[in-house]
Amino acid sequence: MTRKLILALIIIVGIAAIGSLFINPLRYSRHDLKSCFDDAGGLRAGAPVRIAGVDVGTVRSVRANPQNKTCPAEVEMVLATSYEIRVPKDSTAEVATAGLLDEAYLIIDTTQASGAPIENYGYLKSKHVKNTLSLGEQIRAADAALRLVQALKEAEKEVPKDSSPAPHP
């Protein structure tokens, strides 16, 4: 009798686990979206996608399309939340960087958007943001400027100093 009870309990737990797999997708919001950029700014697959500072998905892929002048860099993203999320069709996507390691991520800006929700596999317009120099680029630029100053000082030492006054025209 105990064995039958244990077996029945295992079967019930198994059925409940399998049932929860079918029920969870109904409470799980998922949207596949795309966007085109002139410059993907170091964005990579796996980078976070954020709306209002909240992680709502990940970048699935970043592809270069040099032959396509209207979409030189295509980004595919997946928005996946445990709650329903509706991104307005007129929202914009932009690439941003964070931290000292220049980690790129994708921002979906909905602050100026008011349209109907975007359909699955739809394209978000990209927002061109003036690129600022990353910390690594700033260090390289400062190093190059320092080397230039040192070279000018060395060149100044090699030029003979003329002690005679300059002639007046």
Legacy VTK file of the C-alpha trace (Angstrom):
# vtk DataFile Version 3.0
C-alpha trace
ASCII
DATASET POLYDATA
POINTS 169 float
0.000 0.000 0.000
2.832 2.419 0.835
4.542 1.718 -2.484
1.358 2.478 -4.394
0.943 5.724 -2.489
4.535 6.785 -3.195
4.163 5.857 -6.878
0.902 7.817 -7.138
2.559 10.809 -5.456
5.512 10.700 -7.893
3.127 10.530 -10.860
1.081 13.472 -9.557
4.206 15.587 -8.992
5.463 14.698 -12.488
2.174 15.638 -14.116
2.098 18.898 -12.156
5.657 19.725 -13.287
4.835 19.020 -16.935
1.602 21.021 -16.625
3.458 24.017 -15.221
5.665 24.036 -18.323
2.573 24.502 -20.473
0.953 27.069 -18.194
4.042 29.293 -17.655
4.369 30.452 -21.283
0.906 31.960 -20.963
2.176 34.187 -18.156
5.438 34.928 -19.937
5.754 37.797 -22.421
8.211 37.372 -25.278
8.808 39.649 -28.258
11.393 39.314 -31.015
12.332 42.734 -32.397
14.911 44.175 -34.788
16.578 47.517 -35.352
19.018 48.959 -37.894
22.015 51.107 -36.998
24.654 53.011 -38.939
27.086 52.088 -36.158
26.393 49.295 -33.661
29.047 50.735 -31.332
30.562 47.480 -30.068
27.209 45.864 -29.292
27.431 42.068 -29.018
25.052 39.133 -28.747
24.032 38.594 -25.135
24.118 42.302 -24.253
21.204 43.523 -22.130
18.220 45.369 -23.562
16.789 47.993 -21.207
13.647 50.079 -21.000
13.694 52.866 -18.403
16.810 51.319 -16.851
15.168 47.909 -16.390
16.609 44.816 -18.080
13.809 43.428 -20.237
15.714 41.237 -22.684
18.929 40.462 -24.504
20.517 41.087 -27.872
20.250 37.903 -29.903
22.545 38.871 -32.782
24.392 41.763 -34.399
25.076 41.452 -38.110
26.972 43.707 -40.477
25.204 44.324 -43.802
27.642 46.541 -45.757
25.720 45.975 -48.989
22.524 47.370 -47.419
22.906 51.158 -47.186
19.651 51.552 -45.228
20.625 48.924 -42.628
24.422 48.567 -42.347
24.158 46.913 -38.910
21.096 44.841 -38.029
20.422 43.999 -34.395
17.994 41.286 -33.314
16.757 41.342 -29.736
14.463 39.283 -27.551
12.329 40.954 -24.915
11.321 38.395 -22.295
9.558 39.344 -19.095
7.403 37.570 -16.543
4.776 40.257 -17.143
3.155 41.582 -20.291
5.150 44.370 -21.876
3.866 46.510 -24.741
6.482 48.521 -26.594
4.996 51.332 -28.686
5.723 51.079 -32.400
7.256 54.567 -32.488
9.820 53.843 -29.732
13.486 54.185 -30.606
16.488 51.960 -29.961
19.966 53.246 -29.222
23.324 51.770 -28.277
24.878 52.940 -25.015
27.985 51.997 -23.065
28.456 51.585 -19.356
31.319 51.234 -16.979
35.048 51.229 -17.360
35.031 48.152 -19.574
32.913 49.863 -22.240
30.153 47.260 -22.046
27.620 48.128 -24.729
23.908 47.592 -24.210
20.711 48.517 -26.009
18.221 51.089 -24.750
14.633 51.207 -25.963
13.378 54.744 -25.408
9.614 54.923 -24.976
9.454 58.400 -23.433
8.326 60.141 -26.637
6.358 57.148 -27.996
2.589 56.970 -28.049
1.745 54.585 -30.879
0.181 51.150 -30.927
2.283 48.231 -29.645
4.878 46.916 -32.082
4.174 43.534 -33.606
6.459 40.547 -33.101
9.492 40.649 -35.456
8.879 44.358 -36.060
11.597 46.981 -36.568
12.275 49.763 -34.087
13.760 52.983 -35.438
17.287 53.591 -34.283
18.331 56.780 -32.589
21.726 58.091 -33.610
23.630 59.163 -30.550
26.852 61.095 -30.896
29.535 58.698 -29.819
31.614 59.781 -26.883
35.100 58.457 -26.455
35.330 55.400 -24.271
37.776 55.354 -21.387
40.203 53.244 -23.433
40.023 55.674 -26.350
40.548 58.620 -23.999
43.649 56.968 -22.517
45.062 56.287 -25.996
44.396 59.903 -27.047
46.075 61.256 -23.898
49.057 58.949 -24.473
49.406 60.170 -28.076
49.216 63.810 -26.926
51.867 63.165 -24.259
54.184 61.564 -26.828
53.675 64.570 -29.118
54.595 67.001 -26.325
57.704 64.953 -25.509
58.734 64.934 -29.180
58.313 68.719 -29.357
60.488 69.165 -26.249
63.178 66.934 -27.776
63.051 68.887 -31.041
63.327 72.169 -29.141
66.533 70.955 -27.481
68.087 70.206 -30.872
67.392 73.650 -32.361
70.335 76.013 -31.662
69.437 79.126 -29.749
70.388 82.332 -31.524
71.413 85.027 -29.053
71.345 87.874 -31.615
68.228 90.024 -31.713
65.793 89.442 -34.518
66.071 91.977 -37.380
63.292 94.522 -37.780
61.828 94.862 -41.251
LINES 1 170
169 0 1 2 3 4 5 6 7 8 9 10 11 12 13 14 15 16 17 18 19 20 21 22 23 24 25 26 27 28 29 30 31 32 33 34 35 36 37 38 39 40 41 42 43 44 45 46 47 48 49 50 51 52 53 54 55 56 57 58 59 60 61 62 63 64 65 66 67 68 69 70 71 72 73 74 75 76 77 78 79 80 81 82 83 84 85 86 87 88 89 90 91 92 93 94 95 96 97 98 99 100 101 102 103 104 105 106 107 108 109 110 111 112 113 114 115 116 117 118 119 120 121 122 123 124 125 126 127 128 129 130 131 132 133 134 135 136 137 138 139 140 141 142 143 144 145 146 147 148 149 150 151 152 153 154 155 156 157 158 159 160 161 162 163 164 165 166 167 168
